[in-house]
Amino acid sequence: MPIDKPSLAESDNCNPFRLPQKLDSNLPNLRIEERGIGFKSTTSQHTRQTTPFNSPRPKRNATLKKVYESNTILSRLRSTQDKRSAKEIISDKRELLLLNLAIQTQLDEINKLHDTIEQRGNELDAKEQELDESITRFGVFVKENEDSYAQADVQAEREYKKRQEKTTTVSNLTQQLQTIQADIAKQADALAEYTGYATFLGNMTPDSYTDTFNDDKRRRQRDRRHQRIEKRKELFRLATNIKACGDKSQRRRTTERKPKLDNEDVITEPDFEDEPLTSSDEECPMYFRQPQQLAKEFTSLEDENRYLLQKVNEREEELLDLRAKIREVVASDATTSQHAPISIDEDKASCTDNSTLRQDMQSLCL
C-alpha cells in the first residue's frame, strides 16, 4: 500500500529561509523560558526514545533512514528551540525541508514502484489465470484426444474385424463359386452326353409313333382354331344384335326428319376362315420310357438284320448259280442265243432285288 505523505504543517507551514512566526514573536522571551528547558529536554528524551518505534532498523532502507533523521531533527528543534539562534533554526528548517523533499521524492518513487508492482501483479495474475485456463484447455484437449484415440482404436478394431469377416466371406463365396462352376461343367458334360443319348433315342423312335403324335397335334390345333372361330362368330352376332337394337331406337327418333337408305343397315360379315393355326410348342414325348423297350427294339432289329442278311446270302447264292448256268448254256449251245437276253433280264432283276435288300438292311442299321 502507498505510504502516507507527511504534511508541511509540522514545519510550521512556512518558508525555511524566514524565521517562524512563533519564534519571531517569542524571541524576547527566550531567556524567561529558560526555566522550562529541563522539562522540555526530558520530554525530548522521551520523544527520542519513542521515535525509533515507527521506523525500526533504519539502515536497511534509505527512505526510512531519512524519515528517522527528519524526526530526529524535528525533535531536536522542538527541544532546543529556545537555546539556539535564528540562523541555526533556519539551517535546521532548510535541512528539514530538503529531507521532506527527499522523502516526498522517495515516497513518489515508492508509490510508482507500488503501482508498477500492482500492475505487474495484475499482469501476473492475468497471465497466471490465462495459464490456468490454458492448462485447463490443454487438459480437456488431452482428455478429448485420449477419448478420440480410444474411440479410433475401438473403431479400427471393429473395422479390422469387419474386414476379416468380409475376407472370410469372400473366400467362402469364391470356394462356393468354384464348386458351382465345377458342378456346371459336370452338368454341361452330362447334358451333352444326355443330348447325344436323346438324339440317338429320337433316331431310334419309330416313324409311326412320331406320325401319330404329329397327327394328334395338328388335330388339337384345328380344334383350337375352330373354337376361336366360333367365339369370334358369337361375338360378331352379339355386336350385330346390339347395333340393330341401337339403330331401331335411333330410327324411331329420326324417321320423320330424314329417311335412311336400306343399305346402311346391312353389316358385312368378316371372313372367319383367316384365323391361323397356332402351335403350343409341344414337343413329342420320349418313345422309350423303360430300358426294356430299347433292349427289345435292339433285339427285334438284330433279328430283322439277321433275317435280311440270310436273305441276301440266299439271293447271292442263287445269283451265282444262275450265272453259272447261264455260262454253261452259252458255252454249250450257241444256237440258243435268242433265249440269252431273257436270261440276262432275269439276272438284272435278281441284282435289282439284291440291291434293294442291301438298302433296306442299311436303313435298318442306321
C-alpha positions in Angstrom: 0.0 0.0 0.0 1.2 3.5 -0.7 2.9 5.3 2.3 1.1 8.4 3.6 2.9 11.6 2.6 3.9 13.9 5.6 2.4 17.3 5.5 4.4 20.5 5.9 2.3 21.6 8.9 4.9 20.0 11.1 7.5 22.6 9.8 5.0 25.5 10.7 4.0 25.6 7.0 6.4 28.5 6.2 9.5 29.5 4.2 12.6 27.8 5.6 14.7 31.0 4.9 12.5 33.0 7.2 12.1 32.8 10.9 9.0 31.2 12.1 6.3 33.4 13.2 6.1 31.8 16.6 9.9 32.1 17.1 9.9 35.7 16.0 7.2 36.7 18.4 8.7 34.9 21.4 12.4 35.8 20.8 12.5 38.4 23.6 11.1 35.9 26.0 13.7 33.2 25.3 15.6 33.9 28.5 12.4 34.0 30.5 11.6 30.5 29.4 15.0 29.0 30.3 13.4 27.5 33.4 11.4 25.1 31.4 14.3 23.8 29.4 14.9 20.9 31.8 11.3 19.7 31.4 11.4 20.1 27.7 14.7 18.2 27.5 13.2 15.5 29.5 10.2 15.4 27.0 12.6 15.4 24.1 14.5 12.5 25.6 11.2 10.6 25.8 10.5 11.6 22.2 13.8 10.3 21.1 13.2 7.1 22.8 9.7 6.6 21.2 10.5 7.8 17.8 12.5 4.7 16.6 9.4 2.6 17.2 7.9 4.0 14.0 11.0 3.2 11.9 12.9 0.1 13.1 16.2 -0.8 11.5 16.7 2.4 9.5 19.9 1.2 8.0 18.0 -1.4 5.8 16.1 1.3 3.9 17.3 4.7 2.8 13.9 6.2 2.9 13.1 5.0 6.4 16.5 6.3 7.4 15.7 9.8 6.1 12.4 9.7 7.9 14.2 8.8 11.0 16.6 11.6 10.6 13.8 14.1 9.9 12.0 13.0 13.0 15.2 13.4 15.0 15.8 16.9 13.7 12.2 17.8 14.5 12.5 16.5 18.0 15.8 18.3 18.4 14.3 21.6 17.1 11.4 21.3 19.5 13.7 20.5 22.4 16.4 23.1 21.7 14.3 25.7 20.0 14.8 28.1 22.9 18.6 27.7 23.2 19.6 28.1 19.5 19.9 31.2 17.4 17.8 32.1 14.4 20.5 31.0 12.0 20.6 27.6 13.4 16.9 27.3 13.3 16.8 28.4 9.7 19.5 25.9 8.8 17.6 23.2 10.6 14.4 24.3 8.8 16.2 24.2 5.5 17.6 20.8 6.2 14.2 19.6 7.3 12.7 20.9 4.0 15.3 19.1 2.0 14.7 16.0 3.9 11.0 16.4 3.4 11.5 16.9 -0.4 13.8 13.8 -0.5 11.2 11.9 1.5 8.5 13.1 -0.9 10.6 12.1 -3.9 11.3 8.7 -2.3 7.6 8.3 -1.5 6.7 9.1 -5.0 9.1 6.5 -6.3 7.8 4.0 -3.8 4.2 4.8 -4.9 5.3 4.4 -8.5 7.0 1.1 -7.6 3.9 0.0 -5.8 1.8 0.9 -8.8 4.3 -0.9 -11.0 4.3 -3.9 -8.7 0.5 -3.8 -8.5 0.3 -3.6 -12.3 2.9 -6.4 -12.7 1.0 -8.3 -10.1 -2.3 -7.8 -12.0 -0.5 -8.8 -15.2 1.0 -11.8 -13.5 -2.5 -12.7 -12.1 -3.9 -12.3 -15.6 -1.1 -14.4 -17.1 -1.5 -16.9 -14.3 -5.2 -17.1 -14.9 -4.6 -17.4 -18.6 -2.0 -20.1 -17.9 -4.5 -21.9 -15.7 -7.1 -21.6 -18.5 -4.6 -22.8 -21.0 -3.7 -25.7 -18.7 -7.4 -26.5 -18.3 -8.0 -26.3 -22.0 -4.9 -28.5 -22.6 -6.2 -31.0 -20.1 -9.5 -31.0 -21.8 -7.8 -31.4 -25.2 -5.6 -34.2 -23.9 -8.7 -35.9 -22.4 -10.6 -35.5 -25.7 -7.6 -36.7 -27.6 -7.4 -39.7 -25.4 -11.1 -40.3 -25.9 -10.7 -39.9 -29.6 -7.8 -42.2 -29.6 -9.7 -44.8 -27.7 -12.7 -44.4 -30.0 -10.4 -44.6 -33.0 -8.8 -47.7 -31.6 -12.2 -49.3 -31.0 -13.3 -48.3 -34.5 -10.1 -49.6 -36.0 -10.6 -52.9 -34.2 -14.2 -53.1 -35.3 -13.2 -52.3 -38.9 -10.4 -54.9 -38.7 -12.9 -57.5 -37.5 -15.3 -56.5 -40.3 -12.5 -56.7 -42.8 -11.6 -60.2 -41.6 -15.2 -61.2 -41.8 -15.5 -59.8 -45.3 -12.3 -61.6 -46.3 -13.6 -64.9 -44.9 -17.0 -64.4 -46.6 -15.2 -63.6 -49.9 -13.0 -66.7 -49.6 -16.1 -68.8 -48.8 -18.0 -67.3 -51.7 -15.0 -67.9 -54.0 -14.9 -71.5 -53.0 -18.6 -71.9 -53.5 -18.3 -70.2 -56.9 -15.5 -72.6 -57.9 -17.6 -75.5 -56.7 -20.6 -74.2 -58.6 -18.5 -73.7 -61.7 -17.2 -77.3 -61.4 -20.8 -78.6 -61.0 -21.9 -76.5 -64.0 -19.0 -78.0 -66.1 -20.0 -81.5 -64.9 -23.7 -80.8 -65.7 -22.7 -79.4 -69.1 -20.8 -82.6 -69.9 -23.7 -84.7 -68.6 -26.1 -82.6 -70.6 -24.1 -83.0 -73.8 -23.9 -86.8 -73.1 -27.6 -87.0 -72.4 -28.4 -84.8 -75.5 -26.5 -87.4 -77.6 -28.5 -90.1 -76.0 -31.7 -88.2 -76.6 -30.7 -87.7 -80.3 -29.9 -91.4 -80.6 -33.2 -92.4 -79.0 -35.0 -89.9 -81.2 -33.5 -91.6 -84.3 -34.5 -94.9 -82.9 -38.1 -93.8 -82.4 -40.4 -95.5 -84.9 -41.9 -93.2 -87.5 -45.4 -94.5 -86.8 -45.1 -93.1 -83.2 -43.9 -89.7 -84.5 -46.6 -89.6 -87.2 -49.3 -90.4 -84.6 -48.1 -87.6 -82.3 -48.0 -85.0 -85.2 -51.5 -86.0 -86.3 -52.8 -85.5 -82.8 -51.0 -82.2 -82.6 -52.5 -81.0 -85.8 -55.9 -82.2 -84.7 -55.6 -80.2 -81.5 -54.5 -77.1 -83.5 -57.6 -77.4 -85.7 -59.8 -77.8 -82.7 -58.4 -74.7 -81.1 -58.8 -72.8 -84.4 -62.4 -73.9 -84.6 -63.1 -72.8 -81.1 -61.6 -69.3 -81.8 -63.7 -69.0 -85.0 -66.9 -70.0 -83.1 -66.0 -67.4 -80.4 -65.5 -64.7 -83.0 -68.8 -65.6 -84.7 -70.6 -65.4 -81.3 -69.1 -62.0 -80.6 -70.0 -60.8 -84.1 -73.6 -61.9 -83.7 -73.8 -60.2 -80.3 -72.3 -57.0 -81.7 -74.8 -57.2 -84.6 -77.8 -57.6 -82.3 -76.6 -54.7 -80.1 -76.1 -52.5 -83.2 -79.5 -53.5 -84.6 -81.2 -52.5 -81.4 -79.5 -49.2 -81.3 -80.3 -48.5 -84.9 -84.0 -49.2 -84.3 -84.2 -46.8 -81.4 -82.4 -44.1 -83.4 -84.6 -44.8 -86.5 -87.7 -44.1 -84.5 -86.4 -40.7 -83.4 -85.2 -39.6 -86.9 -87.9 -41.2 -89.1 -89.8 -38.0 -89.5 -86.7 -35.9 -90.1 -84.6 -37.8 -92.6 -85.3 -41.3 -94.0 -82.2 -43.5 -94.3 -81.3 -45.9 -97.1 -81.8 -49.6 -96.7 -78.1 -50.5 -97.4 -77.0 -48.5 -94.4 -78.5 -51.2 -92.1 -76.5 -54.0 -93.8 -73.4 -55.2 -91.8 -70.9 -57.2 -93.8 -69.8 -60.4 -92.1 -66.0 -60.7 -91.8 -64.0 -63.7 -93.1 -63.6 -66.0 -90.1 -61.5 -68.6 -92.1 -58.4 -66.3 -92.0 -57.8 -67.5 -88.4 -54.3 -69.0 -88.4 -53.3 -72.2 -86.8 -51.4 -71.7 -83.5 -48.8 -74.1 -82.2 -48.5 -74.9 -78.5 -44.7 -75.6 -78.8 -45.4 -79.1 -77.5 -42.6 -81.5 -78.2 -43.0 -85.1 -79.0 -42.6 -87.2 -75.7 -40.0 -89.8 -75.5 -41.0 -93.1 -77.0 -38.7 -95.1 -74.8 -39.8 -95.0 -71.3 -38.2 -98.2 -69.9 -34.8 -99.7 -70.6 -36.5 -103.0 -71.6 -38.1 -101.2 -74.6 -34.7 -100.2 -76.1 -33.4 -103.7 -75.4 -36.4 -105.2 -77.1 -36.0 -102.8 -80.0 -32.4 -103.8 -80.4 -33.4 -107.5 -80.3 -36.0 -107.0 -83.0 -33.6 -105.1 -85.1 -30.9 -107.8 -84.7 -33.4 -110.4 -85.7 -34.5 -108.4 -88.7 -31.0 -107.7 -89.7 -30.1 -111.4 -89.3 -33.1 -112.3 -91.5 -32.1 -109.8 -94.1 -28.5 -111.0 -94.2 -29.7 -114.5 -94.6 -32.0 -113.4 -97.4 -29.1 -111.6 -99.0 -26.8 -114.6 -98.8 -29.5 -116.8 -100.3 -30.0 -114.4 -103.2 -26.3 -114.1 -103.8 -26.1 -117.9 -103.9 -29.0 -118.1 -106.3 -27.4 -115.4 -108.4 -24.1 -117.3 -108.5 -25.9 -120.5 -109.5 -27.9 -118.6 -112.1 -24.7 -117.0 -113.6 -23.0 -120.4 -113.8 -26.0 -121.9 -115.5 -26.0 -119.0 -118.0 -22.3 -119.5 -118.8 -22.9 -123.3 -119.3 -25.9 -122.6 -121.5 -24.0 -120.0 -123.6 -20.9 -122.3 -124.0 -22.8 -125.5 -124.8 -25.4 -124.2 -127.1 -24.5 -121.2 -129.3 -27.7 -121.7 -131.2 -29.8 -120.7 -128.2 -28.8 -117.0 -128.4 -32.4 -116.0 -128.7 -33.0 -117.1 -125.1 -29.9 -115.4 -123.7 -31.5 -111.8 -123.4 -34.2 -113.4 -121.4 -31.6 -114.9 -119.0 -29.8 -111.6 -118.8 -33.0 -109.8 -117.9 -33.7 -112.3 -115.2 -30.1 -111.7 -113.9 -30.7 -108.0 -113.8 -34.0 -108.4 -112.0 -32.3 -110.6 -109.3 -29.5 -108.0 -109.0 -32.1 -105.2 -108.5 -33.8 -107.2 -105.8 -30.4 -107.8 -104.1 -29.6 -104.1 -104.1 -33.0 -103.3 -102.7 -32.4 -105.8 -99.9 -29.0 -104.2 -99.1 -30.5 -100.7 -98.9 -33.2 -101.9 -96.6 -30.6 -103.5 -94.3 -28.5 -100.3 -94.2 -31.6 -98.2 -93.4 -32.5 -100.5 -90.5 -28.9 -100.4 -89.2 -29.0 -96.6 -89.2 
